[in-house]
Amino acid sequence: MSTREQDDQRNPLLEKVAMMETLKQIDNVLIVVSGKGGVGKSTVATNLALSLSLKGFKTGILDVDIHGPSVPKLLNLNNKIPEVKNKEITPIIYPPDLKVMSMGFLLQGTNQAVIWRGPLKYNMIKDFIAHVKWGKLDYLVVDCPPGTGDEPLSVAQLLKEKAHAVIVTTPQHVATIDVAKCITFCRHLDLPMAGIIENMSGFVCPHCGQTVDIFSRGGGKILADEYNVPFLGSIPLDPDIAKSGDEERPYVHYYPQTATAKVFEEIVAKIAEIRVEGQKDPVAETTTASNGSGKIAVPTTDGKLCTHFGHCEAFAIFETSDSGAILSETYVDPPPHEPGLLPEWLSSQGVSCVLAGGMGSRAKELFTEKGVHVVTGTQGENPRNIVEDYLKGALETGANTCDH
């Protein structure tokens, strides 16, 4: 199937649902950006994600450098192919439990070029967020290509409700000029900044261990002070970092006792403080309305939400417009209860989403096979109010009351 055919088959409502369900499980997003290339941003992002993982945080790293993905190589995962089942992608695991996804896993060889314009990249990034089985994460680290183009813009727009930007620079003046543009980019999008990391800040002599300032030093700290942005730390130009990249052996994993690895630990500690102090509310409480045409079904008894999906009296079926408005509301009696029948029946009614209080695991699997998305743990009584809250991104959910 061509990329255009895949785009034509996208259901806006299902895309929105999948995105919301994914983000509900991710506590914090770190969007790693840089003003220009060659500053070691991907190396910093990869080692930052691995440092978080080794500290016990449930962590994933998403490489959205569509044209030049490097995270698979940095983690020695070049030949890995993710499993795809029911339109869901299982991320590759870097031991012991860092979850990894990259365009690099989908290319047929390292020499294959990706020749895409902005809309295709935007859709791919949405898929990497919504249709990858990230599960529960404390942190999702996103490695963006340099600059302020399509990929960083797409990530910021999709994830900023839970995100902080981490800006990577080198000390010299030409790099810090472009970092100022990154800061302006973040402020224009109301994207909070975790801070600036100065990479290649002095050269660590492999013989005596002393640090020599090859470029200059302190440019990142000066910029942070000038723009009132936190300064996270200075990472030296360590030959072992270059060696670890060439050998595809992540630095903080294979050189944990070095002074440079300790710098990564200090940066992680600062970011963890931001996490505690700046923890966002669940995305369902902050997501704004977006497009989503389709049909939404709510199981009811006596006109109210029925907490047990399989024993409801009727289904309230709401047809919605592209703008997220309710066009019609009808109540339909289901067929006599039989195992596995309702997913088939609701799918035949054109339903693309079910908002349920409780549902068994087998029924959820059958809905997935039919391309129908399910939200369990739905709170509330009035079906119309429930759907309106859902369309606004304000639906409250709790535990699945029938998870068997």
C-alpha atoms as a printed R data frame, in Angstrom:
    type eleno elety resid chain resno       x       y      z
1   ATOM     1    CA   MET     A     1   0.000   0.000  0.000
2   ATOM     2    CA   SER     A     2   1.349   3.406 -0.935
3   ATOM     3    CA   THR     A     3   1.814   6.216  1.571
4   ATOM     4    CA   ARG     A     4  -0.971   8.183 -0.137
5   ATOM     5    CA   GLU     A     5  -3.364   5.217  0.179
6   ATOM     6    CA   GLN     A     6  -2.482   4.922  3.856
7   ATOM     7    CA   ASP     A     7  -3.189   8.633  4.338
8   ATOM     8    CA   ASP     A     8  -6.545   8.284  2.549
9   ATOM     9    CA   GLN     A     9  -7.571   5.503  4.937
10  ATOM    10    CA   ARG     A    10  -6.839   7.507  8.076
11  ATOM    11    CA   ASN     A    11  -9.861   7.971 10.328
12  ATOM    12    CA   PRO     A    12  -9.467  11.310 12.140
13  ATOM    13    CA   LEU     A    13 -11.470  10.123 15.143
14  ATOM    14    CA   LEU     A    14  -9.453   6.924 15.539
15  ATOM    15    CA   GLU     A    15  -6.211   8.870 15.154
16  ATOM    16    CA   LYS     A    16  -7.271  11.255 17.896
17  ATOM    17    CA   VAL     A    17  -8.340   8.402 20.185
18  ATOM    18    CA   ALA     A    18  -5.087   6.516 19.695
19  ATOM    19    CA   MET     A    19  -3.057   9.642 20.420
20  ATOM    20    CA   MET     A    20  -4.985  10.384 23.620
21  ATOM    21    CA   GLU     A    21  -4.737   6.808 24.867
22  ATOM    22    CA   THR     A    22  -0.979   6.776 24.301
23  ATOM    23    CA   LEU     A    23  -0.348  10.120 25.984
24  ATOM    24    CA   LYS     A    24  -2.396   9.135 29.031
25  ATOM    25    CA   GLN     A    25   0.350   6.602 29.799
26  ATOM    26    CA   ILE     A    26   3.322   8.948 29.327
27  ATOM    27    CA   ASP     A    27   4.121  11.227 32.259
28  ATOM    28    CA   ASN     A    28   6.839  13.419 30.756
29  ATOM    29    CA   VAL     A    29   8.272  14.131 27.318
30  ATOM    30    CA   LEU     A    30  11.759  15.535 26.739
31  ATOM    31    CA   ILE     A    31  12.102  17.031 23.256
32  ATOM    32    CA   VAL     A    32  15.827  17.231 22.476
33  ATOM    33    CA   VAL     A    33  16.593  19.967 19.938
34  ATOM    34    CA   SER     A    34  19.551  21.939 18.621
35  ATOM    35    CA   GLY     A    35  19.968  25.043 16.519
36  ATOM    36    CA   LYS     A    36  22.390  23.410 14.088
37  ATOM    37    CA   GLY     A    37  23.823  20.021 13.228
38  ATOM    38    CA   GLY     A    38  27.082  18.569 14.463
39  ATOM    39    CA   VAL     A    39  26.651  19.484 18.131
40  ATOM    40    CA   GLY     A    40  26.212  15.886 19.313
41  ATOM    41    CA   LYS     A    41  22.487  16.172 19.939
42  ATOM    42    CA   SER     A    42  21.655  12.530 19.134
43  ATOM    43    CA   THR     A    43  24.522  11.301 21.302
44  ATOM    44    CA   VAL     A    44  23.257  13.450 24.166
45  ATOM    45    CA   ALA     A    45  19.638  12.346 23.645
46  ATOM    46    CA   THR     A    46  20.555   8.659 23.532
47  ATOM    47    CA   ASN     A    47  22.748   8.765 26.625
48  ATOM    48    CA   LEU     A    48  20.201  10.904 28.443
49  ATOM    49    CA   ALA     A    49  17.457   8.349 27.741
50  ATOM    50    CA   LEU     A    50  19.691   5.466 28.769
51  ATOM    51    CA   SER     A    51  20.745   7.285 31.952
52  ATOM    52    CA   LEU     A    52  17.086   7.744 32.894
53  ATOM    53    CA   SER     A    53  16.405   4.076 32.184
54  ATOM    54    CA   LEU     A    54  19.385   2.878 34.221
55  ATOM    55    CA   LYS     A    55  18.172   5.054 37.110
56  ATOM    56    CA   GLY     A    56  14.958   3.026 37.204
57  ATOM    57    CA   PHE     A    57  12.684   5.362 35.248
58  ATOM    58    CA   LYS     A    58  10.446   3.699 32.664
59  ATOM    59    CA   THR     A    59  11.862   5.330 29.557
60  ATOM    60    CA   GLY     A    60  11.444   5.340 25.796
61  ATOM    61    CA   ILE     A    61  13.380   7.148 23.084
62  ATOM    62    CA   LEU     A    62  11.775   8.200 19.809
63  ATOM    63    CA   ASP     A    63  14.071   9.164 16.932
64  ATOM    64    CA   VAL     A    64  12.127  11.532 14.648
65  ATOM    65    CA   ASP     A    65  15.082  12.455 12.458
66  ATOM    66    CA   ILE     A    66  13.272  11.054  9.423
67  ATOM    67    CA   HIS     A    67  16.066  11.759  6.935
68  ATOM    68    CA   GLY     A    68  19.061  10.877  9.094
69  ATOM    69    CA   PRO     A    69  18.141   8.552 11.981
70  ATOM    70    CA   SER     A    70  21.146   7.704 14.138
71  ATOM    71    CA   VAL     A    71  19.714   6.313 17.386
72  ATOM    72    CA   PRO     A    72  19.676   2.671 16.141
73  ATOM    73    CA   LYS     A    73  23.411   2.849 15.388
74  ATOM    74    CA   LEU     A    74  24.242   4.527 18.685
75  ATOM    75    CA   LEU     A    75  22.460   1.677 20.498
76  ATOM    76    CA   ASN     A    76  23.777  -1.105 18.218
77  ATOM    77    CA   LEU     A    77  20.239  -1.897 17.040
78  ATOM    78    CA   ASN     A    78  20.777  -1.402 13.292
79  ATOM    79    CA   ASN     A    79  19.439  -4.770 12.155
80  ATOM    80    CA   LYS     A    80  16.385  -4.881 14.377
81  ATOM    81    CA   ILE     A    81  12.894  -4.932 12.836
82  ATOM    82    CA   PRO     A    82   9.903  -3.991 15.011
83  ATOM    83    CA   GLU     A    83   6.865  -6.265 15.095
84  ATOM    84    CA   VAL     A    84   3.673  -4.810 13.607
85  ATOM    85    CA   LYS     A    85   0.324  -6.368 14.557
86  ATOM    86    CA   ASN     A    86  -3.186  -4.906 14.267
87  ATOM    87    CA   LYS     A    87  -1.657  -1.578 13.167
88  ATOM    88    CA   GLU     A    88   0.351  -1.407 16.415
89  ATOM    89    CA   ILE     A    89   4.146  -1.343 16.453
90  ATOM    90    CA   THR     A    90   6.146  -2.984 19.228
91  ATOM    91    CA   PRO     A    91   9.231  -0.874 20.036
92  ATOM    92    CA   ILE     A    92  12.680  -2.424 20.051
93  ATOM    93    CA   ILE     A    93  14.136  -2.960 23.534
94  ATOM    94    CA   TYR     A    94  17.675  -1.937 24.413
95  ATOM    95    CA   PRO     A    95  18.502  -4.037 27.493
96  ATOM    96    CA   PRO     A    96  17.371  -4.023 30.109
97  ATOM    97    CA   ASP     A    97  14.202  -2.066 29.330
98  ATOM    98    CA   LEU     A    98  14.744   1.083 27.238
99  ATOM    99    CA   LYS     A    99  12.052   1.223 24.532
100 ATOM   100    CA   VAL     A   100  13.304   2.482 21.165
101 ATOM   101    CA   MET     A   101  11.582   3.520 17.924
102 ATOM   102    CA   SER     A   102  13.183   5.090 14.871
103 ATOM   103    CA   MET     A   103  12.651   5.526 11.156
104 ATOM   104    CA   GLY     A   104  15.954   3.688 10.875
105 ATOM   105    CA   PHE     A   105  14.215   0.419 11.790
106 ATOM   106    CA   LEU     A   106  11.920   0.741  8.765
107 ATOM   107    CA   LEU     A   107  14.531   1.436  6.078
108 ATOM   108    CA   GLN     A   108  15.910  -1.236  3.765
109 ATOM   109    CA   GLY     A   109  19.552  -0.565  4.417
110 ATOM   110    CA   THR     A   110  21.498   2.401  5.733
111 ATOM   111    CA   ASN     A   111  21.824   3.938  2.247
112 ATOM   112    CA   GLN     A   112  18.083   4.230  1.603
113 ATOM   113    CA   ALA     A   113  17.004   7.867  1.333
114 ATOM   114    CA   VAL     A   114  13.682   9.170  2.632
115 ATOM   115    CA   ILE     A   115  12.399  11.768  0.160
116 ATOM   116    CA   TRP     A   116   9.344  13.213  1.896
117 ATOM   117    CA   ARG     A   117   7.708  16.587  2.295
118 ATOM   118    CA   GLY     A   118   6.253  17.934  5.525
119 ATOM   119    CA   PRO     A   119   2.775  16.291  5.613
120 ATOM   120    CA   LEU     A   120   4.198  12.791  5.216
121 ATOM   121    CA   LYS     A   121   6.694  13.404  7.999
122 ATOM   122    CA   TYR     A   122   3.941  14.774 10.246
123 ATOM   123    CA   ASN     A   123   1.820  11.650  9.717
124 ATOM   124    CA   MET     A   124   4.772   9.365 10.387
125 ATOM   125    CA   ILE     A   125   5.552  11.169 13.632
126 ATOM   126    CA   LYS     A   126   1.896  10.851 14.672
127 ATOM   127    CA   ASP     A   127   2.078   7.115 13.974
128 ATOM   128    CA   PHE     A   128   5.279   6.802 15.996
129 ATOM   129    CA   ILE     A   129   3.482   8.349 18.954
130 ATOM   130    CA   ALA     A   130  -0.028   6.941 18.658
131 ATOM   131    CA   HIS     A   131   0.553   3.477 17.203
132 ATOM   132    CA   VAL     A   132   3.725   2.386 18.985
133 ATOM   133    CA   LYS     A   133   3.062   0.302 22.102
134 ATOM   134    CA   TRP     A   134   4.973   2.552 24.474
135 ATOM   135    CA   GLY     A   135   2.969   1.464 27.504
136 ATOM   136    CA   LYS     A   136   3.456   3.248 30.815
137 ATOM   137    CA   LEU     A   137   6.449   5.605 30.669
138 ATOM   138    CA   ASP     A   138   7.954   8.044 33.127
139 ATOM   139    CA   TYR     A   139   9.842   9.674 30.249
140 ATOM   140    CA   LEU     A   140   9.701   9.686 26.478
141 ATOM   141    CA   VAL     A   141  12.862  11.263 25.053
142 ATOM   142    CA   VAL     A   142  12.390  12.562 21.501
143 ATOM   143    CA   ASP     A   143  15.498  13.107 19.372
144 ATOM   144    CA   CYS     A   144  14.685  15.750 16.745
145 ATOM   145    CA   PRO     A   145  16.769  16.752 13.722
146 ATOM   146    CA   PRO     A   146  18.575  20.095 14.039
147 ATOM   147    CA   GLY     A   147  16.815  23.373 13.411
148 ATOM   148    CA   THR     A   148  13.207  24.457 13.809
149 ATOM   149    CA   GLY     A   149  11.632  22.737 10.798
150 ATOM   150    CA   ASP     A   150   8.882  20.187 10.239
151 ATOM   151    CA   GLU     A   151   9.936  17.503 12.714
152 ATOM   152    CA   PRO     A   152  10.525  19.645 15.836
153 ATOM   153    CA   LEU     A   153   7.412  21.666 15.024
154 ATOM   154    CA   SER     A   154   5.281  18.524 14.639
155 ATOM   155    CA   VAL     A   155   6.583  17.014 17.875
156 ATOM   156    CA   ALA     A   156   6.057  20.239 19.811
157 ATOM   157    CA   GLN     A   157   2.502  20.637 18.539
158 ATOM   158    CA   LEU     A   158   1.583  17.017 19.283
159 ATOM   159    CA   LEU     A   159   3.302  16.611 22.650
160 ATOM   160    CA   LYS     A   160   3.737  20.014 24.272
161 ATOM   161    CA   GLU     A   161   1.063  19.378 26.930
162 ATOM   162    CA   LYS     A   162   3.512  16.979 28.594
163 ATOM   163    CA   ALA     A   163   6.812  18.195 27.217
164 ATOM   164    CA   HIS     A   164   9.908  20.164 28.101
165 ATOM   165    CA   ALA     A   165  12.563  21.040 25.537
166 ATOM   166    CA   VAL     A   166  16.206  20.149 26.139
167 ATOM   167    CA   ILE     A   167  18.437  22.357 23.981
168 ATOM   168    CA   VAL     A   168  21.904  21.084 23.035
169 ATOM   169    CA   THR     A   169  24.676  23.417 21.915
170 ATOM   170    CA   THR     A   170  28.433  23.596 21.676
171 ATOM   171    CA   PRO     A   171  30.345  26.485 23.276
172 ATOM   172    CA   GLN     A   172  31.403  28.440 20.188
173 ATOM   173    CA   HIS     A   173  29.557  31.597 19.188
174 ATOM   174    CA   VAL     A   174  28.230  30.325 15.835
175 ATOM   175    CA   ALA     A   175  26.374  27.505 17.603
176 ATOM   176    CA   THR     A   176  24.921  29.665 20.354
177 ATOM   177    CA   ILE     A   177  23.491  32.084 17.770
178 ATOM   178    CA   ASP     A   178  21.299  29.281 16.428
179 ATOM   179    CA   VAL     A   179  20.373  28.173 19.947
180 ATOM   180    CA   ALA     A   180  18.827  31.585 20.470
181 ATOM   181    CA   LYS     A   181  16.519  30.699 17.577
182 ATOM   182    CA   CYS     A   182  15.580  27.448 19.363
183 ATOM   183    CA   ILE     A   183  14.654  29.424 22.464
184 ATOM   184    CA   THR     A   184  12.489  31.749 20.375
185 ATOM   185    CA   PHE     A   185  10.906  28.683 18.740
186 ATOM   186    CA   CYS     A   186  10.006  27.177 22.124
187 ATOM   187    CA   ARG     A   187   8.570  30.409 23.474
188 ATOM   188    CA   HIS     A   188   6.526  31.002 20.336
189 ATOM   189    CA   LEU     A   189   4.939  27.548 20.791
190 ATOM   190    CA   ASP     A   190   4.559  27.899 24.585
191 ATOM   191    CA   LEU     A   191   6.856  24.894 24.980
192 ATOM   192    CA   PRO     A   192   8.539  24.883 28.416
193 ATOM   193    CA   MET     A   193  12.315  24.465 28.435
194 ATOM   194    CA   ALA     A   194  14.020  22.051 30.817
195 ATOM   195    CA   GLY     A   195  17.269  23.807 30.017
196 ATOM   196    CA   ILE     A   196  20.416  24.036 27.924
197 ATOM   197    CA   ILE     A   197  23.190  21.439 27.745
198 ATOM   198    CA   GLU     A   198  26.616  22.572 26.549
199 ATOM   199    CA   ASN     A   199  28.234  19.654 24.730
200 ATOM   200    CA   MET     A   200  31.931  19.364 23.738
201 ATOM   201    CA   SER     A   201  32.783  21.771 26.535
202 ATOM   202    CA   GLY     A   202  36.542  21.316 26.716
203 ATOM   203    CA   PHE     A   203  38.654  18.330 25.675
204 ATOM   204    CA   VAL     A   204  39.479  15.567 28.153
205 ATOM   205    CA   CYS     A   205  43.078  14.437 27.597
206 ATOM   206    CA   PRO     A   206  43.144  10.610 27.398
207 ATOM   207    CA   HIS     A   207  46.620  10.538 28.963
208 ATOM   208    CA   CYS     A   208  46.454  12.872 31.936
209 ATOM   209    CA   GLY     A   209  42.702  13.418 32.262
210 ATOM   210    CA   GLN     A   210  42.973  17.198 32.271
211 ATOM   211    CA   THR     A   211  40.450  19.303 30.347
212 ATOM   212    CA   VAL     A   212  41.680  21.680 27.631
213 ATOM   213    CA   ASP     A   213  39.394  24.307 26.070
214 ATOM   214    CA   ILE     A   214  39.725  23.604 22.335
215 ATOM   215    CA   PHE     A   215  36.752  25.650 21.123
216 ATOM   216    CA   SER     A   216  35.812  27.928 23.979
217 ATOM   217    CA   ARG     A   217  33.860  27.392 27.119
218 ATOM   218    CA   GLY     A   218  30.775  28.721 28.821
219 ATOM   219    CA   GLY     A   219  28.773  29.780 25.756
220 ATOM   220    CA   GLY     A   220  25.806  27.668 26.805
221 ATOM   221    CA   LYS     A   221  25.815  29.032 30.356
222 ATOM   222    CA   ILE     A   222  26.064  32.622 29.105
223 ATOM   223    CA   LEU     A   223  23.137  32.040 26.756
224 ATOM   224    CA   ALA     A   224  21.075  30.411 29.514
225 ATOM   225    CA   ASP     A   225  21.654  33.402 31.783
226 ATOM   226    CA   GLU     A   226  20.870  35.870 28.998
227 ATOM   227    CA   TYR     A   227  17.530  34.248 28.142
228 ATOM   228    CA   ASN     A   228  16.651  33.167 31.689
229 ATOM   229    CA   VAL     A   229  16.671  29.468 30.798
230 ATOM   230    CA   PRO     A   230  17.978  26.764 33.199
231 ATOM   231    CA   PHE     A   231  21.496  25.510 32.535
232 ATOM   232    CA   LEU     A   232  21.645  21.717 32.899
233 ATOM   233    CA   GLY     A   233  25.378  21.113 32.589
234 ATOM   234    CA   SER     A   234  28.539  20.948 30.466
235 ATOM   235    CA   ILE     A   235  29.605  17.693 28.805
236 ATOM   236    CA   PRO     A   236  33.303  17.598 27.831
237 ATOM   237    CA   LEU     A   237  34.677  16.467 24.479
238 ATOM   238    CA   ASP     A   238  35.666  13.000 25.665
239 ATOM   239    CA   PRO     A   239  37.472  10.636 23.238
240 ATOM   240    CA   ASP     A   240  35.618   7.729 24.813
241 ATOM   241    CA   ILE     A   241  32.290   9.236 23.709
242 ATOM   242    CA   ALA     A   242  33.484   9.281 20.090
243 ATOM   243    CA   LYS     A   243  34.853   5.769 20.498
244 ATOM   244    CA   SER     A   244  31.610   4.488 21.992
245 ATOM   245    CA   GLY     A   245  29.647   5.922 19.058
246 ATOM   246    CA   ASP     A   246  31.903   4.271 16.481
247 ATOM   247    CA   GLU     A   247  31.737   0.962 18.338
248 ATOM   248    CA   GLU     A   248  27.967   1.262 18.858
249 ATOM   249    CA   ARG     A   249  28.420   0.919 22.621
250 ATOM   250    CA   PRO     A   250  26.344   3.554 24.494
251 ATOM   251    CA   TYR     A   251  28.679   5.659 26.578
252 ATOM   252    CA   VAL     A   252  26.876   5.731 29.935
253 ATOM   253    CA   HIS     A   253  26.332   1.968 29.747
254 ATOM   254    CA   TYR     A   254  29.949   1.023 29.018
255 ATOM   255    CA   TYR     A   255  31.792   3.862 30.795
256 ATOM   256    CA   PRO     A   256  29.635   4.379 33.900
257 ATOM   257    CA   GLN     A   257  32.485   5.285 36.270
258 ATOM   258    CA   THR     A   258  33.962   8.132 34.230
259 ATOM   259    CA   ALA     A   259  33.725  11.815 35.084
260 ATOM   260    CA   THR     A   260  31.701  12.441 31.918
261 ATOM   261    CA   ALA     A   261  29.175   9.752 32.879
262 ATOM   262    CA   LYS     A   262  28.806  11.527 36.218
263 ATOM   263    CA   VAL     A   263  27.901  14.698 34.304
264 ATOM   264    CA   PHE     A   264  25.044  12.813 32.652
265 ATOM   265    CA   GLU     A   265  23.932  11.656 36.108
266 ATOM   266    CA   GLU     A   266  23.916  15.242 37.345
267 ATOM   267    CA   ILE     A   267  21.854  16.351 34.345
268 ATOM   268    CA   VAL     A   268  19.380  13.517 34.937
269 ATOM   269    CA   ALA     A   269  19.069  14.568 38.581
270 ATOM   270    CA   LYS     A   270  18.179  18.117 37.518
271 ATOM   271    CA   ILE     A   271  15.623  16.849 35.020
272 ATOM   272    CA   ALA     A   272  14.098  14.583 37.666
273 ATOM   273    CA   GLU     A   273  13.558  17.651 39.843
274 ATOM   274    CA   ILE     A   274  11.746  19.344 36.964
275 ATOM   275    CA   ARG     A   275   9.617  16.235 36.647
276 ATOM   276    CA   VAL     A   276   8.545  16.389 40.283
277 ATOM   277    CA   GLU     A   277   7.974  20.133 40.393
278 ATOM   278    CA   GLY     A   278   6.427  20.529 36.950
279 ATOM   279    CA   GLN     A   279   4.409  17.323 36.589
280 ATOM   280    CA   LYS     A   280   1.554  17.839 34.163
281 ATOM   281    CA   ASP     A   281  -2.026  16.724 34.687
282 ATOM   282    CA   PRO     A   282  -3.194  13.816 32.528
283 ATOM   283    CA   VAL     A   283  -3.583  14.829 28.906
284 ATOM   284    CA   ALA     A   284  -7.314  14.084 28.961
285 ATOM   285    CA   GLU     A   285  -7.758  17.071 31.272
286 ATOM   286    CA   THR     A   286  -5.848  19.466 29.029
287 ATOM   287    CA   THR     A   287  -6.346  18.309 25.465
288 ATOM   288    CA   THR     A   288  -8.250  20.775 23.322
289 ATOM   289    CA   ALA     A   289 -10.880  19.847 20.768
290 ATOM   290    CA   SER     A   290  -9.737  18.534 17.415
291 ATOM   291    CA   ASN     A   291 -11.215  17.062 14.276
292 ATOM   292    CA   GLY     A   292 -12.798  13.620 14.499
293 ATOM   293    CA   SER     A   293 -15.764  12.466 12.363
294 ATOM   294    CA   GLY     A   294 -17.307   9.039 12.985
295 ATOM   295    CA   LYS     A   295 -19.706   7.187 15.252
296 ATOM   296    CA   ILE     A   296 -19.237   6.742 18.997
297 ATOM   297    CA   ALA     A   297 -21.190   4.138 20.982
298 ATOM   298    CA   VAL     A   298 -21.959   4.228 24.715
299 ATOM   299    CA   PRO     A   299 -23.579   1.202 26.459
300 ATOM   300    CA   THR     A   300 -26.591   2.299 28.529
301 ATOM   301    CA   THR     A   301 -29.185   1.063 31.001
302 ATOM   302    CA   ASP     A   302 -32.146   3.287 31.890
303 ATOM   303    CA   GLY     A   303 -30.590   5.995 29.727
304 ATOM   304    CA   LYS     A   304 -27.369   6.080 31.760
305 ATOM   305    CA   LEU     A   305 -23.889   4.655 31.228
306 ATOM   306    CA   CYS     A   306 -23.915   0.912 31.906
307 ATOM   307    CA   THR     A   307 -20.751  -0.156 33.689
308 ATOM   308    CA   HIS     A   308 -20.900  -3.674 32.233
309 ATOM   309    CA   PHE     A   309 -20.649  -3.519 28.467
310 ATOM   310    CA   GLY     A   310 -22.095  -6.973 27.742
311 ATOM   311    CA   HIS     A   311 -25.324  -6.546 29.715
312 ATOM   312    CA   CYS     A   312 -26.547  -3.125 28.638
313 ATOM   313    CA   GLU     A   313 -30.127  -2.458 27.519
314 ATOM   314    CA   ALA     A   314 -29.260  -0.222 24.570
315 ATOM   315    CA   PHE     A   315 -26.386   1.539 22.863
316 ATOM   316    CA   ALA     A   316 -26.435   5.309 22.488
317 ATOM   317    CA   ILE     A   317 -24.796   5.953 19.113
318 ATOM   318    CA   PHE     A   318 -23.569   9.465 18.348
319 ATOM   319    CA   GLU     A   319 -22.550  10.607 14.894
320 ATOM   320    CA   THR     A   320 -19.896  13.335 15.007
321 ATOM   321    CA   SER     A   321 -18.605  15.852 12.478
322 ATOM   322    CA   ASP     A   322 -15.051  16.711 11.407
323 ATOM   323    CA   SER     A   323 -15.165  19.651 13.821
324 ATOM   324    CA   GLY     A   324 -16.006  17.379 16.764
325 ATOM   325    CA   ALA     A   325 -19.692  18.379 16.998
326 ATOM   326    CA   ILE     A   326 -22.480  15.868 17.669
327 ATOM   327    CA   LEU     A   327 -24.705  15.553 14.583
328 ATOM   328    CA   SER     A   328 -27.170  12.917 15.794
329 ATOM   329    CA   GLU     A   329 -28.004  10.728 18.791
330 ATOM   330    CA   THR     A   330 -29.874   7.426 18.488
331 ATOM   331    CA   TYR     A   331 -30.544   4.542 20.866
332 ATOM   332    CA   VAL     A   332 -30.312   1.071 19.370
333 ATOM   333    CA   ASP     A   333 -31.211  -2.224 21.050
334 ATOM   334    CA   PRO     A   334 -28.426  -4.792 20.765
335 ATOM   335    CA   PRO     A   335 -28.977  -8.373 19.584
336 ATOM   336    CA   PRO     A   336 -29.352 -11.105 22.243
337 ATOM   337    CA   HIS     A   337 -26.142 -11.448 24.210
338 ATOM   338    CA   GLU     A   338 -23.717 -14.005 22.814
339 ATOM   339    CA   PRO     A   339 -19.938 -14.122 23.342
340 ATOM   340    CA   GLY     A   340 -18.138 -12.230 20.599
341 ATOM   341    CA   LEU     A   341 -21.299 -10.935 18.903
342 ATOM   342    CA   LEU     A   342 -21.358  -7.268 19.970
343 ATOM   343    CA   PRO     A   343 -18.024  -6.246 18.372
344 ATOM   344    CA   GLU     A   344 -19.214  -7.619 15.029
345 ATOM   345    CA   TRP     A   345 -22.626  -5.960 15.398
346 ATOM   346    CA   LEU     A   346 -21.347  -2.531 16.439
347 ATOM   347    CA   SER     A   347 -18.771  -2.591 13.653
348 ATOM   348    CA   SER     A   348 -21.596  -3.257 11.172
349 ATOM   349    CA   GLN     A   349 -23.360  -0.158 12.558
350 ATOM   350    CA   GLY     A   350 -20.369   1.944 11.479
351 ATOM   351    CA   VAL     A   351 -19.137   2.533 15.041
352 ATOM   352    CA   SER     A   352 -15.463   3.506 15.245
353 ATOM   353    CA   CYS     A   353 -15.172   4.110 19.008
354 ATOM   354    CA   VAL     A   354 -16.795   2.642 22.136
355 ATOM   355    CA   LEU     A   355 -16.762   4.467 25.482
356 ATOM   356    CA   ALA     A   356 -17.363   1.813 28.144
357 ATOM   357    CA   GLY     A   357 -17.212   1.537 31.892
358 ATOM   358    CA   GLY     A   358 -15.993  -2.034 31.817
359 ATOM   359    CA   MET     A   359 -15.190  -4.630 29.169
360 ATOM   360    CA   GLY     A   360 -13.565  -8.053 29.120
361 ATOM   361    CA   SER     A   361 -10.176  -8.496 27.495
362 ATOM   362    CA   ARG     A   362 -11.479 -10.827 24.776
363 ATOM   363    CA   ALA     A   363 -14.135  -8.314 23.697
364 ATOM   364    CA   LYS     A   364 -11.456  -5.606 23.489
365 ATOM   365    CA   GLU     A   365  -9.335  -7.847 21.269
366 ATOM   366    CA   LEU     A   366 -12.299  -8.458 18.943
367 ATOM   367    CA   PHE     A   367 -12.963  -4.725 18.685
368 ATOM   368    CA   THR     A   368  -9.309  -4.127 17.823
369 ATOM   369    CA   GLU     A   369  -9.527  -6.704 15.051
370 ATOM   370    CA   LYS     A   370 -12.522  -4.796 13.655
371 ATOM   371    CA   GLY     A   371 -10.679  -1.471 13.780
372 ATOM   372    CA   VAL     A   372 -12.906  -0.147 16.578
373 ATOM   373    CA   HIS     A   373 -11.156   1.726 19.380
374 ATOM   374    CA   VAL     A   374 -12.244   1.135 22.980
375 ATOM   375    CA   VAL     A   375 -11.940   3.418 26.002
376 ATOM   376    CA   THR     A   376 -12.618   1.631 29.296
377 ATOM   377    CA   GLY     A   377 -13.040   3.053 32.783
378 ATOM   378    CA   THR     A   378 -15.339   5.800 31.465
379 ATOM   379    CA   GLN     A   379 -16.798   7.957 34.251
380 ATOM   380    CA   GLY     A   380 -20.171   9.742 34.289
381 ATOM   381    CA   GLU     A   381 -23.837   8.936 33.704
382 ATOM   382    CA   ASN     A   382 -25.308  10.987 30.850
383 ATOM   383    CA   PRO     A   383 -24.163   9.484 27.512
384 ATOM   384    CA   ARG     A   384 -24.288  12.785 25.627
385 ATOM   385    CA   ASN     A   385 -22.211  14.553 28.270
386 ATOM   386    CA   ILE     A   386 -19.715  11.685 28.180
387 ATOM   387    CA   VAL     A   387 -19.296  11.973 24.405
388 ATOM   388    CA   GLU     A   388 -19.036  15.764 24.556
389 ATOM   389    CA   ASP     A   389 -16.304  15.495 27.201
390 ATOM   390    CA   TYR     A   390 -14.529  12.902 25.098
391 ATOM   391    CA   LEU     A   391 -14.596  15.098 21.997
392 ATOM   392    CA   LYS     A   392 -13.211  18.001 24.040
393 ATOM   393    CA   GLY     A   393 -10.447  15.813 25.463
394 ATOM   394    CA   ALA     A   394 -11.899  16.187 28.970
395 ATOM   395    CA   LEU     A   395 -13.287  12.684 29.552
396 ATOM   396    CA   GLU     A   396 -12.504  11.279 32.997
397 ATOM   397    CA   THR     A   397 -11.512   7.619 33.098
398 ATOM   398    CA   GLY     A   398 -10.693   5.205 35.886
399 ATOM   399    CA   ALA     A   399 -10.136   1.480 36.262
400 ATOM   400    CA   ASN     A   400 -11.694  -1.032 33.886
401 ATOM   401    CA   THR     A   401 -14.627  -2.385 35.913
402 ATOM   402    CA   CYS     A   402 -14.649  -5.668 33.999
403 ATOM   403    CA   ASP     A   403 -11.072  -6.605 33.134
404 ATOM   404    CA   HIS     A   404 -11.213 -10.354 32.649
